[in-house]
Amino acid sequence: MVPAQSLTSTRNQISQIEQCIQSCLDCHRRICLETITYCLLKGGTYANLKQIRLLQDCAEICQTAANFMARNSDMQKTIWNACAEICLKCAEICEWFGKDQMMKSCAEACRQCAEFCVLMVMRPPHHDLPLAIDHNFIAGTVEP
């Protein structure tokens, strides 16, 4: 029989992982990809090649981080660190646009994703953690 405290701890860790996955997927699907389209349509300084590449990098690392968490990869910590770093850089660049609501939303989502990834890096490792995650949701075939 599993002690109640251990079961609660496991549930909390699964919840943290699911929240991090959700944050990564939101940053990827709903924010960075939409912001790329928005910037390209706006043109000018919004369509700066360096910025577009960083948004693409951010979208990709967020998707990768979600994928690594979904399969409980042994390399998660490396990806979380990379994701946090790239998301923070992306947030900084988006903040350059001041009051533009789309760019502010992107910066906020990137910062939130970075925060979750940092929390994941700092949590104690549990490689045997059973993940009760809907893999159809991760693959994008089911809406949240």
Contact map, one row per residue, 1 for C-alpha under 8 A:
111000000000000000000000000000000000000000000000000000000000000000000000000000000000000000000000000000000000000000000000000000000000000000000000
111101100000000000000000000000000000000000000000000000000000000000000000000000000000000000000000000000000000000000000000000000000000000000000000
111111100000000000000000000000000000000000000000000000000000000000000000000000000000000000000000000000000000000000000000000000000000000000000000
011111110000000000000000000000000000000000000000000000000000000000000000000000000000000000000000000000000000000000000000000000000000000000000000
001111111000000000000000000000000000000000000000000000000000000000000000000000000000000000000000000000000000000000000000000000000000000000000000
011111111100000000000000000000000000000000000000000000000000000000000000000000000000000000000000000000000000000000000000000000000000000000000000
011111111110000000000000000000000000000000000000000000000000000000000000000000000000000000000000000000000000000000000000000000000000000000000000
000111111111000000000000000000000000000000000000000000000000000000000000000000000000000000000000000000000000000000000000000000000000000000000000
000011111111100000000000000000000000000000000000000000000000000000000000000000000000000000000000000000000000000000000000000000000000000000000000
000001111111110000000000000000000000000000000000000000000000000000000000000000000000000000000000000000000000000000000000000000001000000000000000
000000111111111000000000000000000000000000000000000000000000000000000000000000000000000000000000000000000000000000000000000000000000000000000000
000000011111111100000000000000000000000000000000000000000000000000000000000000000000000000000000000000000000000000000000000000000000000000000000
000000001111111110000000000000000000000000000000000000000000000000000000000000000000000000000000000000000000000000000000000000000000000000000000
000000000111111111000000000000000000000000000000000000000000000000000000000000000000000000000000000000000000000000000000000000001111000000000000
000000000011111111100000000000000000000000000000000000000000000000000000000000000000000000000000000000000000000000000000000000000000000000000000
000000000001111111110000000000000000000000000000000000000000000000000000000000000000000000000000000000000000000000000001000000000000000000000000
000000000000111111111000000000000000000000000000000000000000000000001000000000000000000000000000000000000000000000000001000000000000000000000000
000000000000011111111100000000000000000000000000000000000000000000000000000000000000000000000000000000000000000000000000000000000000100000000000
000000000000001111111110000000000000000000000000000000000000000000000000000000000000000000000000000000000000000000010000000000000000000000000000
000000000000000111111111000000000000000000000000000000000000000001000000000000000000000000000000000000000000000010011001000000000000000000000000
000000000000000011111111100000000000000000000000000000000000000011001100000000000000000000000000000000000000000000000000000000000000000000000000
000000000000000001111111110000000000000000000000000000000000000001000000000000000000000000000000000000000000000000000000000000000000000000000000
000000000000000000111111111000000000000000000000000000000000000000000000000000000000000000000000000000000000100110010000000000000000000000000000
000000000000000000011111111100000000000000000000000000000000011011000000000000000000000000000000000000000000000010000000000000000000000000000000
000000000000000000001111111111000000000000000000000000000000011001000000000000000000000000000000000000000000000000000000000000000000000001000000
000000000000000000000111111111100000000000000000000000000000000000000000000000000000000000000000000000000000100000000000000000000000000000000000
000000000000000000000011111111110000000000000000000000000010010000000000000000000000000000000000000000000100110010000000000000000000000000000000
000000000000000000000001111111111000000000000000000000000111011000000000000000000000000000000000000000000000000000000000000000000000000000000000
000000000000000000000000111111111100000000000000000000000010000000000000000000000000000000000000000000000000000000000000000000000000000000000000
000000000000000000000000111111111100000000000000000000000000000000000000000000000000000000000000000000000000000000000000000000000000000000000000
000000000000000000000000011111111110000000000000000000000000000000000000000000000000000000000000000000001100100000000000000000000000000000000000
000000000000000000000000001111111111000000000000000000110110000000000000000000000000000000000000000000000100000000000000000000000000000000000000
000000000000000000000000000111111111100000000000000000110010000000000000000000000000000000000000000000000000000000000000000000000000000000000000
000000000000000000000000000011111111110000000000000000000000000000000000000000000000000000000000000000000000000000000000000000000000000000000000
000000000000000000000000000000111111111000000000000000100000000000000000000000000000000000000000000001100100000000000000000000000000000000000000
000000000000000000000000000000011111111100000000000100110000000000000000000000000000000000000000000000000000000000000000000000000000000000000000
000000000000000000000000000000001111111110000000000000000000000000000000000000000000000000000000000000000000000000000000000000000000000000000000
000000000000000000000000000000000111111111000000000000000000000000000000000000000000000000000000000001000000000000000000000000000000000000000000
000000000000000000000000000000000011111111100110000100000000000000000000000000000000000000000000000000000000000000000000000000000000000000000000
000000000000000000000000000000000001111111100110000000000000000000000000000000000000000000000000000000000000000000000000000000000000000000000000
000000000000000000000000000000000000111111100010000000000000000000000000000000000000000000000000000000000000000000000000000000000000000000000000
000000000000000000000000000000000000011111110110000000000000000000000000000000000000000000000000000000000000000000000000000000000000000000000000
000000000000000000000000000000000000001111111110000000000000000000000000000000000000000000000000000000000000000000000000000000000000000000000000
000000000000000000000000000000000000000001111111000000000000000000000000000000000000000000000000000000000000000000000000000000000000000000000000
000000000000000000000000000000000000000000111111000000000000000000000000000000000000000000000000000000000000000000000000000000000000000000000000
000000000000000000000000000000000000001101111111001000000000000000000000000000000000000000000000000000000000000000000000000000000000000000000000
000000000000000000000000000000000000001111111111101100000000000000000000000000000000000000000000000000000000000000000000000000000000000000000000
000000000000000000000000000000000000000000011111111100000000000000000000000000000000000000000000000000000000000000000000000000000000000000000000
000000000000000000000000000000000000000000000011111110000000000000000000000000000000000000000000000000000000000000000000000000000000000000000000
000000000000000000000000000000000000000000000001111111000000000000000000000000000000000000000000000000000000000000000000000000000000000000000000
000000000000000000000000000000000000000000000111111111100000000000000000000000000000000001001000000000000000000000000000000000000000000000000000
000000000000000000000000000000000001001000000011111111110000000000000000000000000000000000000000000000000000000000000000000000000000000000000000
000000000000000000000000000000000000000000000000111111111000000000000000000000000000000000000000000000000000000000000000000000000000000000000000
000000000000000000000000000000000000000000000000011111111100000000000000000000000000010001000000000000000000000000000000000000000000000000000000
000000000000000000000000000000011011000000000000001111111110000000000000000000000000000001000000000000000000000000000000000000000000000000000000
000000000000000000000000000000011001000000000000000111111111000000000000000000000000000000000000000000000000000000000000000000000000000000000000
000000000000000000000000000000000000000000000000000011111111100000000000000000000000010000000000000000000000000000000000000000000000000000000000
000000000000000000000000000100010000000000000000000001111111110000000000000000000010011001000000000000000000000000000000000000000000000000000000
000000000000000000000000001110011000000000000000000000111111111000000000000000000000000000000000000000000000000000000000000000000000000000000000
000000000000000000000000000100000000000000000000000000011111111100000000000000000000000000000000000000000000000000000000000000000000000000000000
000000000000000000000000000000000000000000000000000000001111111110000000000000100110010000000000000000000000000000000000000000000000000000000000
000000000000000000000001101100000000000000000000000000000111111111000000000000000010000000000000000000000000000000000000000000000000000000000000
000000000000000000000001100100000000000000000000000000000011111111100000000000000000000000000000000000000000000000000000000000000000000000000000
000000000000000000000000000000000000000000000000000000000001111111110000000000100000000000000000000000000000000000000000000000000000000000000000
000000000000000000001001000000000000000000000000000000000000111111111000000100110010000000000000000000000000000000000000000000000000000000000000
000000000000000000011101100000000000000000000000000000000000011111111100000000000000000000000000000000000000000000000000000000000000000001000000
000000000000000000000000000000000000000000000000000000000000001111111110000000000000000000000000000000000000000000000000000000000000000001000000
000000000000000000000000000000000000000000000000000000000000000111111111101100100000000000000000000000000000000000000000000000000000000000000000
000000000000000010001000000000000000000000000000000000000000000011111111100100000000000000000000000000000000000000000000000000000000000000000000
000000000000000000001000000000000000000000000000000000000000000001111111100000000000000000000000000000000000000000000000000000000010101001000000
000000000000000000000000000000000000000000000000000000000000000000111111100000000000000000000000000000000000000000000000000000000000000000000000
000000000000000000000000000000000000000000000000000000000000000000011111110100000000000000000000000000000000000000000000000000100010000000000000
000000000000000000000000000000000000000000000000000000000000000000011111111100000000000000000000000000000000000000000000000000000000000000000000
000000000000000000000000000000000000000000000000000000000000000000000001111110000000000000000000000000000000000000000000000000100000000000000000
000000000000000000000000000000000000000000000000000000000000000000010000111111100000000000000000000000000000000000000000000000000000000000000000
000000000000000000000000000000000000000000000000000000000000000010011001111111110000000000000000000000000000000000000000000000000000000000000000
000000000000000000000000000000000000000000000000000000000000000000000000011111111000000000000000000000000000000000000001100000000000000000000000
000000000000000000000000000000000000000000000000000000000000000000000000001111111100000000000000000000000000000000000000000000000000000000000000
000000000000000000000000000000000000000000000000000000000000100110010000001111111110000000000000000000000000000000000000000000000000000000000000
000000000000000000000000000000000000000000000000000000000000000010000000000111111111000000000000000000000000000000001101100000000000000000000000
000000000000000000000000000000000000000000000000000000000000000000000000000011111111100000000000000000000000000000001100100000000000000000000000
000000000000000000000000000000000000000000000000000000000000100000000000000001111111110000000000000000000000000000000000000000000000000000000000
000000000000000000000000000000000000000000000000000000000100110010000000000000111111111000000000000000000000000001001000000000000000000000000000
000000000000000000000000000000000000000000000000000000000000000000000000000000011111111100000000000000000000000011101100000000000000000000000000
000000000000000000000000000000000000000000000000000000000000000000000000000000001111111110000000000000000000000001000000000000000000000000000000
000000000000000000000000000000000000000000000000000001001100100000000000000000000111111111000000000000000000000000000000000000000000000000000000
000000000000000000000000000000000000000000000000000000000100000000000000000000000011111111100000000000000000011011000000000000000000000000000000
000000000000000000000000000000000000000000000000000000000000000000000000000000000001111111110000000000000000011001000000000000000000000000000000
000000000000000000000000000000000000000000000000000000000000000000000000000000000000111111111000000000000000000000000000000000000000000000000000
000000000000000000000000000000000000000000000000001001100100000000000000000000000000011111111100000000000010010000000000000000000000000000000000
000000000000000000000000000000000000000000000000000000000000000000000000000000000000001111111110000000000111011000000000000000000000000000000000
000000000000000000000000000000000000000000000000000000000000000000000000000000000000000111111111000000000010000000000000000000000000000000000000
000000000000000000000000000000000000000000000000001000000000000000000000000000000000000011111111100000000010000000000000000000000000000000000000
000000000000000000000000000000000000000000000000000000000000000000000000000000000000000001111111100000110110000000000000000000000000000000000000
000000000000000000000000000000000000000000000000000000000000000000000000000000000000000000111111110000110010000000000000000000000000000000000000
000000000000000000000000000000000000000000000000000000000000000000000000000000000000000000011111110000000000000000000000000000000000000000000000
000000000000000000000000000000000000000000000000000000000000000000000000000000000000000000001111111100110000000000000000000000000000000000000000
000000000000000000000000000000000000000000000000000000000000000000000000000000000000000000000011111100110000000000000000000000000000000000000000
000000000000000000000000000000000000000000000000000000000000000000000000000000000000000000000000111110110000000000000000000000000000000000000000
000000000000000000000000000000000000000000000000000000000000000000000000000000000000000000000000111111110000000000000000000000000000000000000000
000000000000000000000000000000000000000000000000000000000000000000000000000000000000000000000000001111111000000000000000000000000000000000000000
000000000000000000000000000000000010010000000000000000000000000000000000000000000000000000000000000111111100000000000000000000000000000000000000
000000000000000000000000000000000010000000000000000000000000000000000000000000000000000000000110111111111110000000000000000000000000000000000000
000000000000000000000000000000000000000000000000000000000000000000000000000000000000000000000110111111111111000000000000000000000000000000000000
000000000000000000000000000000100000000000000000000000000000000000000000000000000000000000000000000011111111100000000000000000000000000000000000
000000000000000000000000001000110010000000000000000000000000000000000000000000000000000000100100000001111111110000000000000000000000000000000000
000000000000000000000000000000000000000000000000000000000000000000000000000000000000000001111110000000111111111000000000000000000000000000000000
000000000000000000000000000000000000000000000000000000000000000000000000000000000000000000100000000000011111111100000000000000000000000000000000
000000000000000000000010011000100000000000000000000000000000000000000000000000000000000000000000000000001111111110000000000000000000000000000000
000000000000000000000000001000000000000000000000000000000000000000000000000000000000001101100000000000000111111111000000000000000000000000000000
000000000000000000000000000000000000000000000000000000000000000000000000000000000000001100100000000000000011111111100000000000000000000000000000
000000000000000000000010000000000000000000000000000000000000000000000000000000000000000000000000000000000001111111110000000000000000000000000000
000000000000000000010011001000000000000000000000000000000000000000000000000000000001001000000000000000000000111111111000000000000000000000000000
000000000000000000000000000000000000000000000000000000000000000000000000000000000011101100000000000000000000011111111100000000000000000000000000
000000000000000000000000000000000000000000000000000000000000000000000000000000000001000000000000000000000000001111111110000000000000000000000000
000000000000000000110010000000000000000000000000000000000000000000000000000000000000000000000000000000000000000111111111000000000000000000000000
000000000000000000010000000000000000000000000000000000000000000000000000000000011011000000000000000000000000000011111111100000000000000000000000
000000000000000000000000000000000000000000000000000000000000000000000000000000011001000000000000000000000000000001111111110000000000000000000000
000000000000000000000000000000000000000000000000000000000000000000000000000000000000000000000000000000000000000000111111111000000000000000000000
000000000000000110010000000000000000000000000000000000000000000000000000000010010000000000000000000000000000000000011111111000000000000000000000
000000000000000000000000000000000000000000000000000000000000000000000000000010011000000000000000000000000000000000001111111000000000000000000000
000000000000000000000000000000000000000000000000000000000000000000000000000000000000000000000000000000000000000000000111111100000000000000000000
000000000000000000000000000000000000000000000000000000000000000000000000000000000000000000000000000000000000000000000011111110000000000000000000
000000000000000000000000000000000000000000000000000000000000000000000000000000000000000000000000000000000000000000000000011111000000000000000000
000000000000000000000000000000000000000000000000000000000000000000000000000000000000000000000000000000000000000000000000001111100000000000000000
000000000000000000000000000000000000000000000000000000000000000000000000000000000000000000000000000000000000000000000000000111111000000000000000
000000000000000000000000000000000000000000000000000000000000000000000001010000000000000000000000000000000000000000000000000011111000000000000000
000000000000000000000000000000000000000000000000000000000000000000000000000000000000000000000000000000000000000000000000000001111100000000000000
000000000100010000000000000000000000000000000000000000000000000000000000000000000000000000000000000000000000000000000000000001111110000000000000
000000000000010000000000000000000000000000000000000000000000000000000000000000000000000000000000000000000000000000000000000000011111000000000000
000000000000010000000000000000000000000000000000000000000000000000000101000000000000000000000000000000000000000000000000000000001111100000000000
000000000000010000000000000000000000000000000000000000000000000000000000000000000000000000000000000000000000000000000000000000000111110000000000
000000000000000001000000000000000000000000000000000000000000000000000100000000000000000000000000000000000000000000000000000000000011111000000000
000000000000000000000000000000000000000000000000000000000000000000000000000000000000000000000000000000000000000000000000000000000001111111000000
000000000000000000000000000000000000000000000000000000000000000000000100000000000000000000000000000000000000000000000000000000000000111111100000
000000000000000000000000000000000000000000000000000000000000000000000000000000000000000000000000000000000000000000000000000000000000011111111100
000000000000000000000000000000000000000000000000000000000000000000000000000000000000000000000000000000000000000000000000000000000000011111111111
000000000000000000000000100000000000000000000000000000000000000001100100000000000000000000000000000000000000000000000000000000000000011111111000
000000000000000000000000000000000000000000000000000000000000000000000000000000000000000000000000000000000000000000000000000000000000001111111100
000000000000000000000000000000000000000000000000000000000000000000000000000000000000000000000000000000000000000000000000000000000000000111111110
000000000000000000000000000000000000000000000000000000000000000000000000000000000000000000000000000000000000000000000000000000000000000111111110
000000000000000000000000000000000000000000000000000000000000000000000000000000000000000000000000000000000000000000000000000000000000000110111111
000000000000000000000000000000000000000000000000000000000000000000000000000000000000000000000000000000000000000000000000000000000000000010011111
000000000000000000000000000000000000000000000000000000000000000000000000000000000000000000000000000000000000000000000000000000000000000010000111
